Amino acid sequence: MAKKLVNYDSYLRLDKFPLIWCPGCGDGIVLKAILRAVDRMEIDKNDVCMVSGIGCSSRTPGYVDFNTLHTTHGRALAFATGVKMVRPDLHVVLVTGDGDATAIGGNHFIHAARRNIDITVLLYNNWIYGMTGGQASPATPSGDRASTAPFGSIEPNFDIAGLAAAAGASFVARETVAKPASMDKLIEKAMKNKGFSLVELFTPCPTTYGRRNKMANPVDMVEDLKRRSVTVAKAERLGSDLPEDAIVTGVIVEDDTRPEYTDRYAKLIQQLSGAVK
């Protein structure tokens, strides 16, 4: 059977092109992976709501023909939670960056995972505040340079997927733009999960991060992501021999036993309505 071709144009606001993303940025690869996942699930465009905050990743809703919200820095999960509470029938997808989600929006991120609310978070991790000044983010590797760390960051960086898992997310996965086919499959799994889902997506930023750290060639940056990628299964086999700079990819957490927040809220309302009557 011939593989179905995706009509990307049918999911895009073509009048918003050309893209503002820099040459070599991986965000366009992520965008196409999202569209492939939605197309494969055969979801009506009106049943998807994409929410974002501020940053390079957060420009994504401007290009897609879904219900979209482009909100304030760090507060996208608060808006997404409101949408999901009012319209639990919608597929609520949040696109965010490492700074937007885990620095300015850190508390929202932790508590949305703790609640296990049915929101799919696609977190573009490029290790820096790419659009808003090149500052070090919670994901900037220790020793790497940023506008706020011109001599190298002295802070340890977050394990973002580990943070989501520890906070209670029922689905957690990682992938890099070096493997786009795997990426769209993980996004599809995340969107099908009934609960809080995080897919951490590593994408190169040759302009703001790469230039400061002497690795501005985007091809080399993608090759570096490919070199460092280690599947969950292989990482388990390697154990303590896992390289320090490895990016463990694949499904890290998948737990369908945890109750979902909007379902519990609806049941509470039903119980209270019965008590009032």
DATA-V169251 format. One line per field, one symbol per residue. phi: phi as a letter, one per 40 degrees, with the letter a starting at -180 (. if undefined). psi: psi as a letter, one per 30 degrees, with the letter a starting at -180 (. if undefined). burial: I if it has 24 or more other ideal C-beta (glycine too) atoms within 12 Angstrom, else O. Layout:
phi: ???
psi: ???
burial: ???
This chain:
phi: .ccccccddcbbccccccccccdgccccccdccccccccccfccdccbbbbabbhddccddcbbcbcbbbbccgbcccccccccccbcccccbbbabccdcbbcbdcccccccccfccbcbbbcbbgacccbhgccbccccdgccaccacbhcbccccccccccccchccabababccbcccdcccccccccccicbbbcbcbcbcccccccbfaccccccccccccccbcdccccccfcccdcccbcbhcbbabcccccccccccccccccccccc
psi: kkkkkkieefgljffflllfklkfkgeeeeeeeeeeeeeefhkkefgkjkklckleeffefffkhakkkjalkfgefeeeeeeeeeiffljjkkklleeeefdegeeeeefeeefhkikjjjjjjggljeegfglklffkkkflklegifgkkgkklkjeeeeeeefgkfkklkllffieeeefeeeeeeffkiakkkjkjkkkifeeeeefghhfjeeeeeeeeeefkkleeeeeeebfgkkegkjklakekjjgfkkkeeeeeeeeeeeeeeee.
burial: OOOOOOOOOOIIOOOOOOOOIIOIIIIIIIIIIIIIIIIOIOIOIOOIIIIIIIIIIIIIIIIIIIOIIIIOIIIIIIIIIIIIIOOIOIIIIIIIIIIIIIIIIIOIIIOIIIIIIIIIIIIIIIIIIIIIOIIIIIIIIOOIIIOOIOOOIOOOIIIIIOIIIOIIIIIIIIIIIIIIOIIIIIIIIIIOIIIIIIIIIIIIIIIIIIOIIOIOOIOOIIOIIOOIIIIIOOOOOOOOOOOOOIIIIIIIIIOOOIOIIIOOOOOOOOOOOOOOO
